[in-house]
């Protein structure tokens, strides 16, 4: 399924384009942000929209960065994905429609949600602010 190229796609690597625009998936346990423990915000690699906070990231053991909730209720668009003989919920960026990953109802409390997201779809913005 080919998606229309967008102006912001020119800055994407081939892997980022494959994941974000062609709905690909990076191999498990290979993503840049899987083990990132720094404080900050994960933004869309295509458009820069804020998608997830580091405070909501958890180790799901699945091989992909996982989050219990989006940055805000408008950040992620959720749609039914019946591909590959499975029924899942696809997560895309609400701002530019980039494919991010999938949502599963097996996360930790309090949300019980697991947003399973490809590192290549994200850009990490470190929080360098110091407490007063």
C-alpha positions as CSV (number, residue, x, y, z in Angstrom):
1,X,0.0,0.0,0.0
2,X,1.8,3.1,-1.2
3,X,1.0,6.4,0.6
4,X,1.3,9.8,-1.2
5,X,4.6,11.4,-0.6
6,X,4.5,14.6,1.6
7,X,6.9,17.5,1.6
8,X,8.2,16.5,5.1
9,X,9.1,13.0,3.7
10,X,12.2,14.4,2.0
11,X,14.1,14.4,5.3
12,X,13.2,10.8,6.2
13,X,15.6,7.9,6.0
14,X,14.5,4.9,3.8
15,X,13.6,3.0,7.0
16,X,11.6,5.9,8.4
17,X,9.7,6.2,5.1
18,X,9.1,2.5,5.0
19,X,7.6,2.5,8.5
20,X,5.8,5.9,8.5
21,X,4.4,6.0,5.0
22,X,4.3,2.3,3.9
23,X,3.1,0.9,7.3
24,X,6.3,-1.1,7.9
25,X,7.6,-2.4,11.2
26,X,11.2,-2.4,12.5
27,X,12.5,-5.7,13.8
28,X,12.0,-6.2,17.5
29,X,14.8,-5.2,19.9
30,X,16.5,-3.1,17.3
31,X,14.9,0.4,17.7
32,X,16.9,3.4,18.9
33,X,14.5,4.3,21.7
34,X,13.8,0.8,23.1
35,X,16.0,1.3,26.1
36,X,16.0,5.1,26.3
37,X,15.5,6.2,30.0
38,X,16.1,9.9,29.5
39,X,13.4,12.5,30.4
40,X,11.6,14.2,27.5
41,X,9.0,13.9,24.8
42,X,8.8,11.6,21.9
43,X,7.6,13.4,18.8
44,X,6.6,12.4,15.3
45,X,9.7,12.0,13.1
46,X,7.7,13.3,10.1
47,X,6.0,16.5,11.4
48,X,7.3,17.0,15.0
49,X,3.9,16.6,16.7
50,X,4.3,15.6,20.4
51,X,3.1,12.0,20.7
52,X,4.3,10.5,24.1
53,X,5.9,11.6,27.3
54,X,8.9,9.6,28.8
55,X,7.0,9.4,32.1
56,X,4.5,7.1,30.3
57,X,7.1,4.8,28.7
58,X,7.4,1.3,30.2
59,X,9.3,-2.0,29.4
60,X,6.8,-4.3,27.9
61,X,9.3,-7.0,27.0
62,X,7.9,-7.0,23.4
63,X,11.0,-5.4,21.7
64,X,9.4,-2.1,20.8
65,X,9.1,1.1,22.9
66,X,5.8,1.0,24.7
67,X,3.7,3.8,26.3
68,X,0.6,3.7,28.5
69,X,-1.0,6.8,27.0
70,X,-0.4,9.4,24.3
71,X,0.8,12.9,25.0
72,X,-2.8,14.2,24.8
73,X,-6.1,12.8,23.6
74,X,-5.7,14.4,20.2
75,X,-2.1,13.2,19.5
76,X,-2.9,9.7,18.1
77,X,-5.5,8.6,15.6
78,X,-6.6,4.9,16.2
79,X,-8.1,2.9,13.4
80,X,-8.9,-0.8,12.9
81,X,-6.2,-2.8,11.1
82,X,-7.2,-6.2,9.8
83,X,-3.9,-6.9,8.0
84,X,-1.7,-10.0,8.3
85,X,-4.7,-12.1,9.5
86,X,-5.0,-10.2,12.8
87,X,-7.3,-7.6,14.1
88,X,-5.4,-4.8,15.8
89,X,-5.7,-1.0,16.4
90,X,-3.3,1.0,14.2
91,X,-1.8,4.2,15.7
92,X,-1.1,7.1,13.4
93,X,0.0,10.7,14.0
94,X,-3.2,12.8,14.1
95,X,-1.3,15.7,12.5
96,X,0.3,14.0,9.4
97,X,-1.1,10.5,9.4
98,X,2.3,8.8,9.8
99,X,2.1,5.1,10.8
100,X,3.5,4.7,14.3
101,X,2.6,1.2,15.5
102,X,-0.3,-0.5,17.2
103,X,-2.4,-0.3,20.4
104,X,-3.0,-3.3,22.6
105,X,-5.2,-3.6,25.7
106,X,-2.5,-5.4,27.8
107,X,-0.6,-2.5,29.4
108,X,0.0,-1.6,33.0
109,X,-2.4,0.2,35.3
110,X,-3.8,2.7,35.4
111,X,-4.7,2.7,31.6
112,X,-4.1,-1.0,30.8
113,X,-3.1,0.2,27.3
114,X,0.1,-0.6,25.5
115,X,1.0,1.8,22.6
116,X,3.6,-0.4,20.8
117,X,5.5,2.1,18.7
118,X,8.4,1.9,16.1
119,X,11.4,3.9,17.2
120,X,12.0,4.9,13.6
121,X,8.6,6.8,13.7
122,X,9.8,8.9,16.6
123,X,12.2,11.7,17.4
124,X,13.2,12.1,21.1
125,X,13.3,15.7,22.5
126,X,15.3,15.6,25.7
127,X,14.1,17.7,28.6
128,X,17.2,19.6,29.7
129,X,15.4,21.8,32.2
130,X,16.8,21.8,35.7
131,X,14.5,22.1,38.8
132,X,14.5,25.5,40.4
